[in-house]
């Protein structure tokens, strides 16, 4: 039950931070490519929500794996696009005023939430390991 609660909490925080970040993307604007938009829609938004739902079912192990993989994907995507590659999506290229302030703050919050999400997911998977088979 705690796994489902913590995993759902991470998915909610992740969704709120990414939703606010997406709003800043639209308002500034900082455009994404079609491939980036698809990745954001499927991996960053949809997959963690599906994972959180699965955590409350008999498919909680699958939910834990989906949460870990989607949050790890989000973490790598965010670090790469916001902090490594100099592009309009890099935090240094967006002024720290107005929507830019929200953009930069949420970019950092997303990294923190995603690191926590990876930790919670890994903890969940360690906690729910299948018992060893006895031959």
Secondary structure, DSSP 8 states (H G I E B T S, - for coil): -HHHHHHHHHHHHHHHHHHHHHHHHHHHT----HHHHHHIIIIIIIHHHHHHHHHTSTTHHHHHHHHHHHHHHHHHHHHIIIIIS-STTSGGGS-SSTHHHHHHHHHHHHHHHHHHHHHHHHHHHHHT-------
